[in-house]
Amino acid sequence: MINTVYLTRNGLLEPLGQSQVMSYLRGLSKNYRIKLITYEKPEDLENSDLLALTRADCILHGIDWCPKSFRHSPKIFAPAWNMLEMFYLVYSAVKAGDAQIIHARSYLPAAVAWAVNRLTGTPFIFDMRALFPEELITAGRLHRNSIVYKVLIRIEKLCMRDAAIVVSLTDAAVGYLLKQYPTELEVKRIAVIPTCADLKRFKPLKKMPTKLVYGCVGTVLSGWFLLDWLAIFFNLISKENLEAKFEVVTRDDVEKVRAALDVDGKLGARLSIFSCTSEKVHQALQKQSTSVMFFTAGISKLGSAPTRLGEALGSGMPVVANEGVGDVADIIRKYNVGVIVKDKTGATMSQAINQLEVLRLDPDLRLRCRRAAEEVFSLEAGTEAYRSLYARILGTK
């Protein structure tokens, strides 16, 4: 079997690590021997039960998992140290014959893969996972004239030039990248593979939920989620429908989220904010009737494909979202599976709520949501797409 190193700064013990890393690797492990290097949050590593279950899952699929502790501080030196450690691990794997391909998820792992490629010639995949430098600008975590931003852009350019394959989550980002890097990129070297959902788990219940539950899943304190939009939307619905309930399933600080969404306390017990393990997220979604997601728009989000979109559609529920986030609006319009909100004014939000109520009367809505998920976000299709890329790089296809 061909040996592969998969490198990511995300933790396998996090919900995202399970849905967007391990889900693919289970399938790829049938054809490739995988060494998986992840960076876990210290609090997750302390969860001995979850750690044991995850390790057993890796062993079952023949995946050599190497979890390392993610360092948050000091601010500049911690990422640098993580990268040095990544480099040592990947370079050692290559020299030991354990890597014919390096699959780098996001920018800093890609920088490490590029450095190893320069030294050894080992081909690597730059799996972008959105336009990271622009996202940091939008979130207010970087300035465009900062040294860190310029370093990230340099990494982006080098990886665009030298990666065997560049993977984008969206078609929207491809056009932008081709304009930014006309000499570094060739169209045949860019593959679009959106975030995928395990549609065997994220599926509609046989009976529709009897109560209207408006939900939101994932982080909302990231800096690129429009929490004020969500607050306006929830509060308007609460006034129009006294029976409606609201849920935010997140690992974020509960008190901070509640303070932002329920400023005057009128939502009260109607608003539930809680976290759950990745194995139970689908159960939470299946009890909701509408999924709401508002993200900052612009260049930074052209490359974003929210995992929660595929999971919500797979669960058979409509989606309320805004323009300018990857291919989200195009998908919703193409399949008629939700409502697009243009701004946060009360009039616009009320119009969106009315459109949603009309859409909800459509007896084919759940089937359309499911079909959209199967055609766009299928885990099997995503896994096969990665398998095809590996084969193309190795010249076996």
BELUR-V604032 format. One record per residue. N is the residue number from 1. RES is the residue in three letters. PHI is phi as a letter, one per 30 degrees, with the letter a starting at -180 (999 if undefined). Layout:
n: (N | N)
res: (RES | RES)
phi: (PHI | PHI)
This chain:
n: (1 | 2 | 3 | 4 | 5 | 6 | 7 | 8 | 9 | 10 | 11 | 12 | 13 | 14 | 15 | 16 | 17 | 18 | 19 | 20 | 21 | 22 | 23 | 24 | 25 | 26 | 27 | 28 | 29 | 30 | 31 | 32 | 33 | 34 | 35 | 36 | 37 | 38 | 39 | 40 | 41 | 42 | 43 | 44 | 45 | 46 | 47 | 48 | 49 | 50 | 51 | 52 | 53 | 54 | 55 | 56 | 57 | 58 | 59 | 60 | 61 | 62 | 63 | 64 | 65 | 66 | 67 | 68 | 69 | 70 | 71 | 72 | 73 | 74 | 75 | 76 | 77 | 78 | 79 | 80 | 81 | 82 | 83 | 84 | 85 | 86 | 87 | 88 | 89 | 90 | 91 | 92 | 93 | 94 | 95 | 96 | 97 | 98 | 99 | 100 | 101 | 102 | 103 | 104 | 105 | 106 | 107 | 108 | 109 | 110 | 111 | 112 | 113 | 114 | 115 | 116 | 117 | 118 | 119 | 120 | 121 | 122 | 123 | 124 | 125 | 126 | 127 | 128 | 129 | 130 | 131 | 132 | 133 | 134 | 135 | 136 | 137 | 138 | 139 | 140 | 141 | 142 | 143 | 144 | 145 | 146 | 147 | 148 | 149 | 150 | 151 | 152 | 153 | 154 | 155 | 156 | 157 | 158 | 159 | 160 | 161 | 162 | 163 | 164 | 165 | 166 | 167 | 168 | 169 | 170 | 171 | 172 | 173 | 174 | 175 | 176 | 177 | 178 | 179 | 180 | 181 | 182 | 183 | 184 | 185 | 186 | 187 | 188 | 189 | 190 | 191 | 192 | 193 | 194 | 195 | 196 | 197 | 198 | 199 | 200 | 201 | 202 | 203 | 204 | 205 | 206 | 207 | 208 | 209 | 210 | 211 | 212 | 213 | 214 | 215 | 216 | 217 | 218 | 219 | 220 | 221 | 222 | 223 | 224 | 225 | 226 | 227 | 228 | 229 | 230 | 231 | 232 | 233 | 234 | 235 | 236 | 237 | 238 | 239 | 240 | 241 | 242 | 243 | 244 | 245 | 246 | 247 | 248 | 249 | 250 | 251 | 252 | 253 | 254 | 255 | 256 | 257 | 258 | 259 | 260 | 261 | 262 | 263 | 264 | 265 | 266 | 267 | 268 | 269 | 270 | 271 | 272 | 273 | 274 | 275 | 276 | 277 | 278 | 279 | 280 | 281 | 282 | 283 | 284 | 285 | 286 | 287 | 288 | 289 | 290 | 291 | 292 | 293 | 294 | 295 | 296 | 297 | 298 | 299 | 300 | 301 | 302 | 303 | 304 | 305 | 306 | 307 | 308 | 309 | 310 | 311 | 312 | 313 | 314 | 315 | 316 | 317 | 318 | 319 | 320 | 321 | 322 | 323 | 324 | 325 | 326 | 327 | 328 | 329 | 330 | 331 | 332 | 333 | 334 | 335 | 336 | 337 | 338 | 339 | 340 | 341 | 342 | 343 | 344 | 345 | 346 | 347 | 348 | 349 | 350 | 351 | 352 | 353 | 354 | 355 | 356 | 357 | 358 | 359 | 360 | 361 | 362 | 363 | 364 | 365 | 366 | 367 | 368 | 369 | 370 | 371 | 372 | 373 | 374 | 375 | 376 | 377 | 378 | 379 | 380 | 381 | 382 | 383 | 384 | 385 | 386 | 387 | 388 | 389 | 390 | 391 | 392 | 393 | 394 | 395 | 396 | 397)
res: (MET | ILE | ASN | THR | VAL | TYR | LEU | THR | ARG | ASN | GLY | LEU | LEU | GLU | PRO | LEU | GLY | GLN | SER | GLN | VAL | MET | SER | TYR | LEU | ARG | GLY | LEU | SER | LYS | ASN | TYR | ARG | ILE | LYS | LEU | ILE | THR | TYR | GLU | LYS | PRO | GLU | ASP | LEU | GLU | ASN | SER | ASP | LEU | LEU | ALA | LEU | THR | ARG | ALA | ASP | CYS | ILE | LEU | HIS | GLY | ILE | ASP | TRP | CYS | PRO | LYS | SER | PHE | ARG | HIS | SER | PRO | LYS | ILE | PHE | ALA | PRO | ALA | TRP | ASN | MET | LEU | GLU | MET | PHE | TYR | LEU | VAL | TYR | SER | ALA | VAL | LYS | ALA | GLY | ASP | ALA | GLN | ILE | ILE | HIS | ALA | ARG | SER | TYR | LEU | PRO | ALA | ALA | VAL | ALA | TRP | ALA | VAL | ASN | ARG | LEU | THR | GLY | THR | PRO | PHE | ILE | PHE | ASP | MET | ARG | ALA | LEU | PHE | PRO | GLU | GLU | LEU | ILE | THR | ALA | GLY | ARG | LEU | HIS | ARG | ASN | SER | ILE | VAL | TYR | LYS | VAL | LEU | ILE | ARG | ILE | GLU | LYS | LEU | CYS | MET | ARG | ASP | ALA | ALA | ILE | VAL | VAL | SER | LEU | THR | ASP | ALA | ALA | VAL | GLY | TYR | LEU | LEU | LYS | GLN | TYR | PRO | THR | GLU | LEU | GLU | VAL | LYS | ARG | ILE | ALA | VAL | ILE | PRO | THR | CYS | ALA | ASP | LEU | LYS | ARG | PHE | LYS | PRO | LEU | LYS | LYS | MET | PRO | THR | LYS | LEU | VAL | TYR | GLY | CYS | VAL | GLY | THR | VAL | LEU | SER | GLY | TRP | PHE | LEU | LEU | ASP | TRP | LEU | ALA | ILE | PHE | PHE | ASN | LEU | ILE | SER | LYS | GLU | ASN | LEU | GLU | ALA | LYS | PHE | GLU | VAL | VAL | THR | ARG | ASP | ASP | VAL | GLU | LYS | VAL | ARG | ALA | ALA | LEU | ASP | VAL | ASP | GLY | LYS | LEU | GLY | ALA | ARG | LEU | SER | ILE | PHE | SER | CYS | THR | SER | GLU | LYS | VAL | HIS | GLN | ALA | LEU | GLN | LYS | GLN | SER | THR | SER | VAL | MET | PHE | PHE | THR | ALA | GLY | ILE | SER | LYS | LEU | GLY | SER | ALA | PRO | THR | ARG | LEU | GLY | GLU | ALA | LEU | GLY | SER | GLY | MET | PRO | VAL | VAL | ALA | ASN | GLU | GLY | VAL | GLY | ASP | VAL | ALA | ASP | ILE | ILE | ARG | LYS | TYR | ASN | VAL | GLY | VAL | ILE | VAL | LYS | ASP | LYS | THR | GLY | ALA | THR | MET | SER | GLN | ALA | ILE | ASN | GLN | LEU | GLU | VAL | LEU | ARG | LEU | ASP | PRO | ASP | LEU | ARG | LEU | ARG | CYS | ARG | ARG | ALA | ALA | GLU | GLU | VAL | PHE | SER | LEU | GLU | ALA | GLY | THR | GLU | ALA | TYR | ARG | SER | LEU | TYR | ALA | ARG | ILE | LEU | GLY | THR | LYS)
phi: (999 | d | c | b | c | c | b | b | d | d | c | d | d | d | e | d | d | d | d | c | b | d | e | d | d | e | d | d | d | d | c | b | d | c | c | c | c | b | b | c | d | e | d | d | d | d | d | d | d | d | d | d | d | d | d | d | d | d | d | e | c | i | c | d | d | b | d | c | d | d | c | c | b | d | e | d | d | d | d | d | d | e | d | d | d | e | e | e | d | d | d | d | d | d | d | d | i | c | a | c | b | c | c | c | c | i | d | d | e | d | d | d | d | d | d | d | d | d | d | b | i | d | d | b | c | c | c | d | h | i | c | e | d | d | d | d | d | d | d | i | c | b | c | d | c | d | d | d | d | d | d | d | d | d | e | e | d | d | d | d | d | c | d | d | b | c | c | c | d | b | d | e | d | d | e | d | d | d | d | d | b | d | d | d | c | c | e | d | c | c | c | c | b | d | e | c | c | d | d | d | c | d | b | d | d | d | c | d | e | d | c | d | b | c | b | b | b | j | d | b | c | d | j | c | c | d | d | d | d | d | d | d | d | d | d | d | d | d | d | d | b | d | c | d | c | b | b | b | c | a | c | d | d | d | d | d | d | d | d | d | c | b | e | c | i | d | d | h | d | d | c | c | b | a | c | a | d | e | d | c | d | d | d | d | d | d | c | c | c | b | c | c | b | b | b | e | c | j | e | d | c | e | c | c | b | e | e | d | d | d | d | d | d | d | d | i | c | d | b | c | b | c | d | i | c | h | c | e | d | d | d | d | d | e | c | h | b | l | b | c | c | d | a | c | d | e | d | d | d | d | d | d | d | d | d | d | d | d | d | d | d | d | d | c | e | d | d | d | e | d | d | e | d | d | d | c | c | d | d | d | d | d | d | d | d | d | d | d | d | e | d | d | d | d | i | c | b)
